[in-house]
Amino acid sequence: MPKKFLEKGLQILLKRQTNILSAAFVIMGTVVIAQLLGLVRQRLLVAIFGASNILGVYLASSRLPDFLFQLIIAGALSSAFIPVFSEYLGKDKKEDACRMGSSLLVMGLIIFSFVSLLLFIFAPFFSKLMAPGFSLDQISLMASLMRIIILGELFFIIAT
């Protein structure tokens, strides 16, 4: 049964989406799965590290990079890219769709790179702002982790 479920799910994900509604459902489904996997990740972190200061610093340091990624990349993808791309494909304008997709991805990469650079430079300031009760060592660790996380997300965008 799980094998059949996975095969069906893969067929749905890999099938060409011809209208906006089916594309929206595929995106919604992947977002729900991602949120569930995030919940599992959080539970595993708490199970392994407990309610420690280090886990608190890690969780605090990942908030801003994750928010920026969701706002700049995921938000642009779901609100601008999918509807316009689907419309172009529906009108058999594949070349225009690819050109628009490339332009949007490059623009998103440039914006995210600029914001990442600012966050990288001002990570200690944002760390103090986001976690005023942390000690200086925790702020320093949080700034370092924030820099690593934002670079990881930047490389993730470049890879896709």
C-alpha positions as CSV (number, residue, x, y, z in Angstrom):
1,M,0.0,0.0,0.0
2,P,2.7,2.6,0.8
3,K,4.5,1.7,-2.5
4,K,1.3,2.3,-4.4
5,F,0.7,5.6,-2.6
6,L,4.2,6.8,-3.4
7,E,3.9,5.8,-7.0
8,K,0.6,7.7,-7.4
9,G,2.0,10.7,-5.6
10,L,5.0,10.7,-7.9
11,Q,2.8,10.5,-11.0
12,I,0.8,13.5,-9.8
13,L,3.9,15.5,-9.1
14,L,5.7,14.7,-12.3
15,K,2.7,15.1,-14.5
16,R,2.6,18.3,-16.5
17,Q,0.1,20.6,-14.9
18,T,-2.0,22.2,-17.6
19,N,-4.2,24.6,-15.5
20,I,-3.7,26.9,-12.6
21,L,-5.9,24.8,-10.2
22,S,-4.0,21.6,-10.6
23,A,-0.7,23.5,-10.3
24,A,-2.0,25.2,-7.1
25,F,-3.0,21.8,-5.6
26,V,0.5,20.3,-6.4
27,I,2.1,23.3,-4.7
28,M,-0.2,23.2,-1.8
29,G,0.5,19.5,-1.3
30,T,4.2,20.0,-1.4
31,V,3.9,22.8,1.2
32,V,1.9,20.6,3.5
33,I,4.4,17.8,3.2
34,A,7.3,20.3,3.9
35,Q,5.5,21.6,7.0
36,L,5.0,18.1,8.3
37,L,8.6,17.2,7.7
38,G,9.6,20.5,9.5
39,L,7.5,19.4,12.5
40,V,9.2,16.0,12.5
41,R,12.6,17.8,12.4
42,Q,11.6,20.0,15.3
43,R,10.5,17.0,17.3
44,L,13.8,15.1,16.6
45,L,15.8,18.2,17.6
46,V,14.0,18.4,20.9
47,A,14.3,14.7,21.5
48,I,18.0,14.7,20.8
49,F,19.1,18.0,22.5
50,G,16.3,18.5,25.0
51,A,15.4,22.0,26.1
52,S,19.0,23.2,26.0
53,N,20.4,26.6,25.4
54,I,22.2,25.5,22.3
55,L,18.9,24.3,20.7
56,G,17.3,27.6,21.6
57,V,20.2,29.5,19.9
58,Y,19.9,27.3,16.8
59,L,16.1,27.8,16.6
60,A,16.4,31.6,17.1
61,S,19.2,31.8,14.5
62,S,17.2,30.0,11.8
63,R,14.1,32.2,12.1
64,L,15.2,35.3,10.1
65,P,16.9,33.4,7.2
66,D,13.9,31.1,6.9
67,F,11.5,34.1,6.9
68,L,13.5,35.9,4.2
69,F,13.6,32.7,2.1
70,Q,9.9,32.2,2.4
71,L,9.2,35.9,1.7
72,I,11.5,36.4,-1.3
73,I,11.7,33.1,-3.0
74,A,8.7,31.0,-2.0
75,G,6.3,33.9,-2.0
76,A,7.4,35.0,-5.4
77,L,7.2,31.5,-6.7
78,S,3.6,30.9,-5.5
79,S,2.2,34.4,-6.1
80,A,3.9,35.5,-9.3
81,F,5.7,32.7,-11.1
82,I,3.2,29.8,-11.1
83,P,0.1,31.7,-12.4
84,V,2.0,33.5,-15.1
85,F,4.1,30.5,-16.2
86,S,0.9,28.3,-16.4
87,E,-0.8,31.0,-18.4
88,Y,2.1,31.1,-20.9
89,L,2.1,27.3,-21.2
90,G,-1.7,27.2,-21.6
91,K,-1.3,29.6,-24.6
92,D,1.6,27.4,-26.1
93,K,4.1,30.1,-25.5
94,K,6.8,27.8,-24.1
95,E,9.7,30.1,-25.1
96,D,8.1,33.1,-23.4
97,A,7.4,31.0,-20.3
98,C,11.1,29.9,-20.1
99,R,12.3,33.5,-20.6
100,M,10.0,34.8,-17.9
101,G,10.9,31.9,-15.6
102,S,14.6,32.6,-16.1
103,S,14.1,36.3,-15.5
104,L,12.2,35.8,-12.3
105,L,14.7,33.3,-10.9
106,V,17.6,35.6,-11.7
107,M,15.8,38.6,-10.1
108,G,14.9,36.5,-7.0
109,L,18.6,35.3,-6.8
110,I,19.8,38.9,-7.0
111,I,17.4,40.2,-4.4
112,F,18.1,37.3,-2.0
113,S,21.8,37.7,-2.5
114,F,21.7,41.3,-1.6
115,V,19.5,40.6,1.5
116,S,21.8,37.7,2.4
117,L,24.8,40.0,2.3
118,L,23.1,42.5,4.6
119,L,22.1,39.8,7.0
120,F,25.6,38.3,6.8
121,I,27.2,41.6,7.7
122,F,24.7,42.6,10.3
123,A,24.1,39.2,11.9
124,P,25.3,40.3,15.4
125,F,22.9,43.2,15.3
126,F,20.0,41.1,14.2
127,S,20.9,38.5,16.8
128,K,20.8,41.0,19.6
129,L,17.5,42.4,18.3
130,M,15.8,39.0,18.0
131,A,17.1,37.5,21.3
132,P,17.6,40.3,23.8
133,G,17.8,37.9,26.7
134,F,20.7,35.8,25.3
135,S,24.2,36.1,26.8
136,L,27.1,37.5,24.7
137,D,28.3,34.0,23.9
138,Q,24.9,32.9,22.8
139,I,24.6,36.1,20.6
140,S,27.9,35.3,19.0
141,L,26.9,31.7,18.4
142,M,23.6,32.8,17.0
143,A,25.2,35.3,14.6
144,S,27.6,32.6,13.4
145,L,24.8,30.1,12.9
146,M,22.7,32.7,11.1
147,R,25.5,33.3,8.7
148,I,25.8,29.6,7.9
149,I,22.1,29.2,7.5
150,I,21.7,32.1,5.1
151,L,24.7,30.9,3.0
152,G,23.1,27.5,2.9
153,E,19.9,28.9,1.6
154,L,21.7,31.0,-0.9
155,F,23.5,28.0,-2.3
156,F,20.2,26.1,-2.3
157,I,18.7,28.8,-4.6
158,I,21.7,28.8,-6.8
159,A,21.6,25.0,-7.1
160,T,18.0,25.0,-8.2
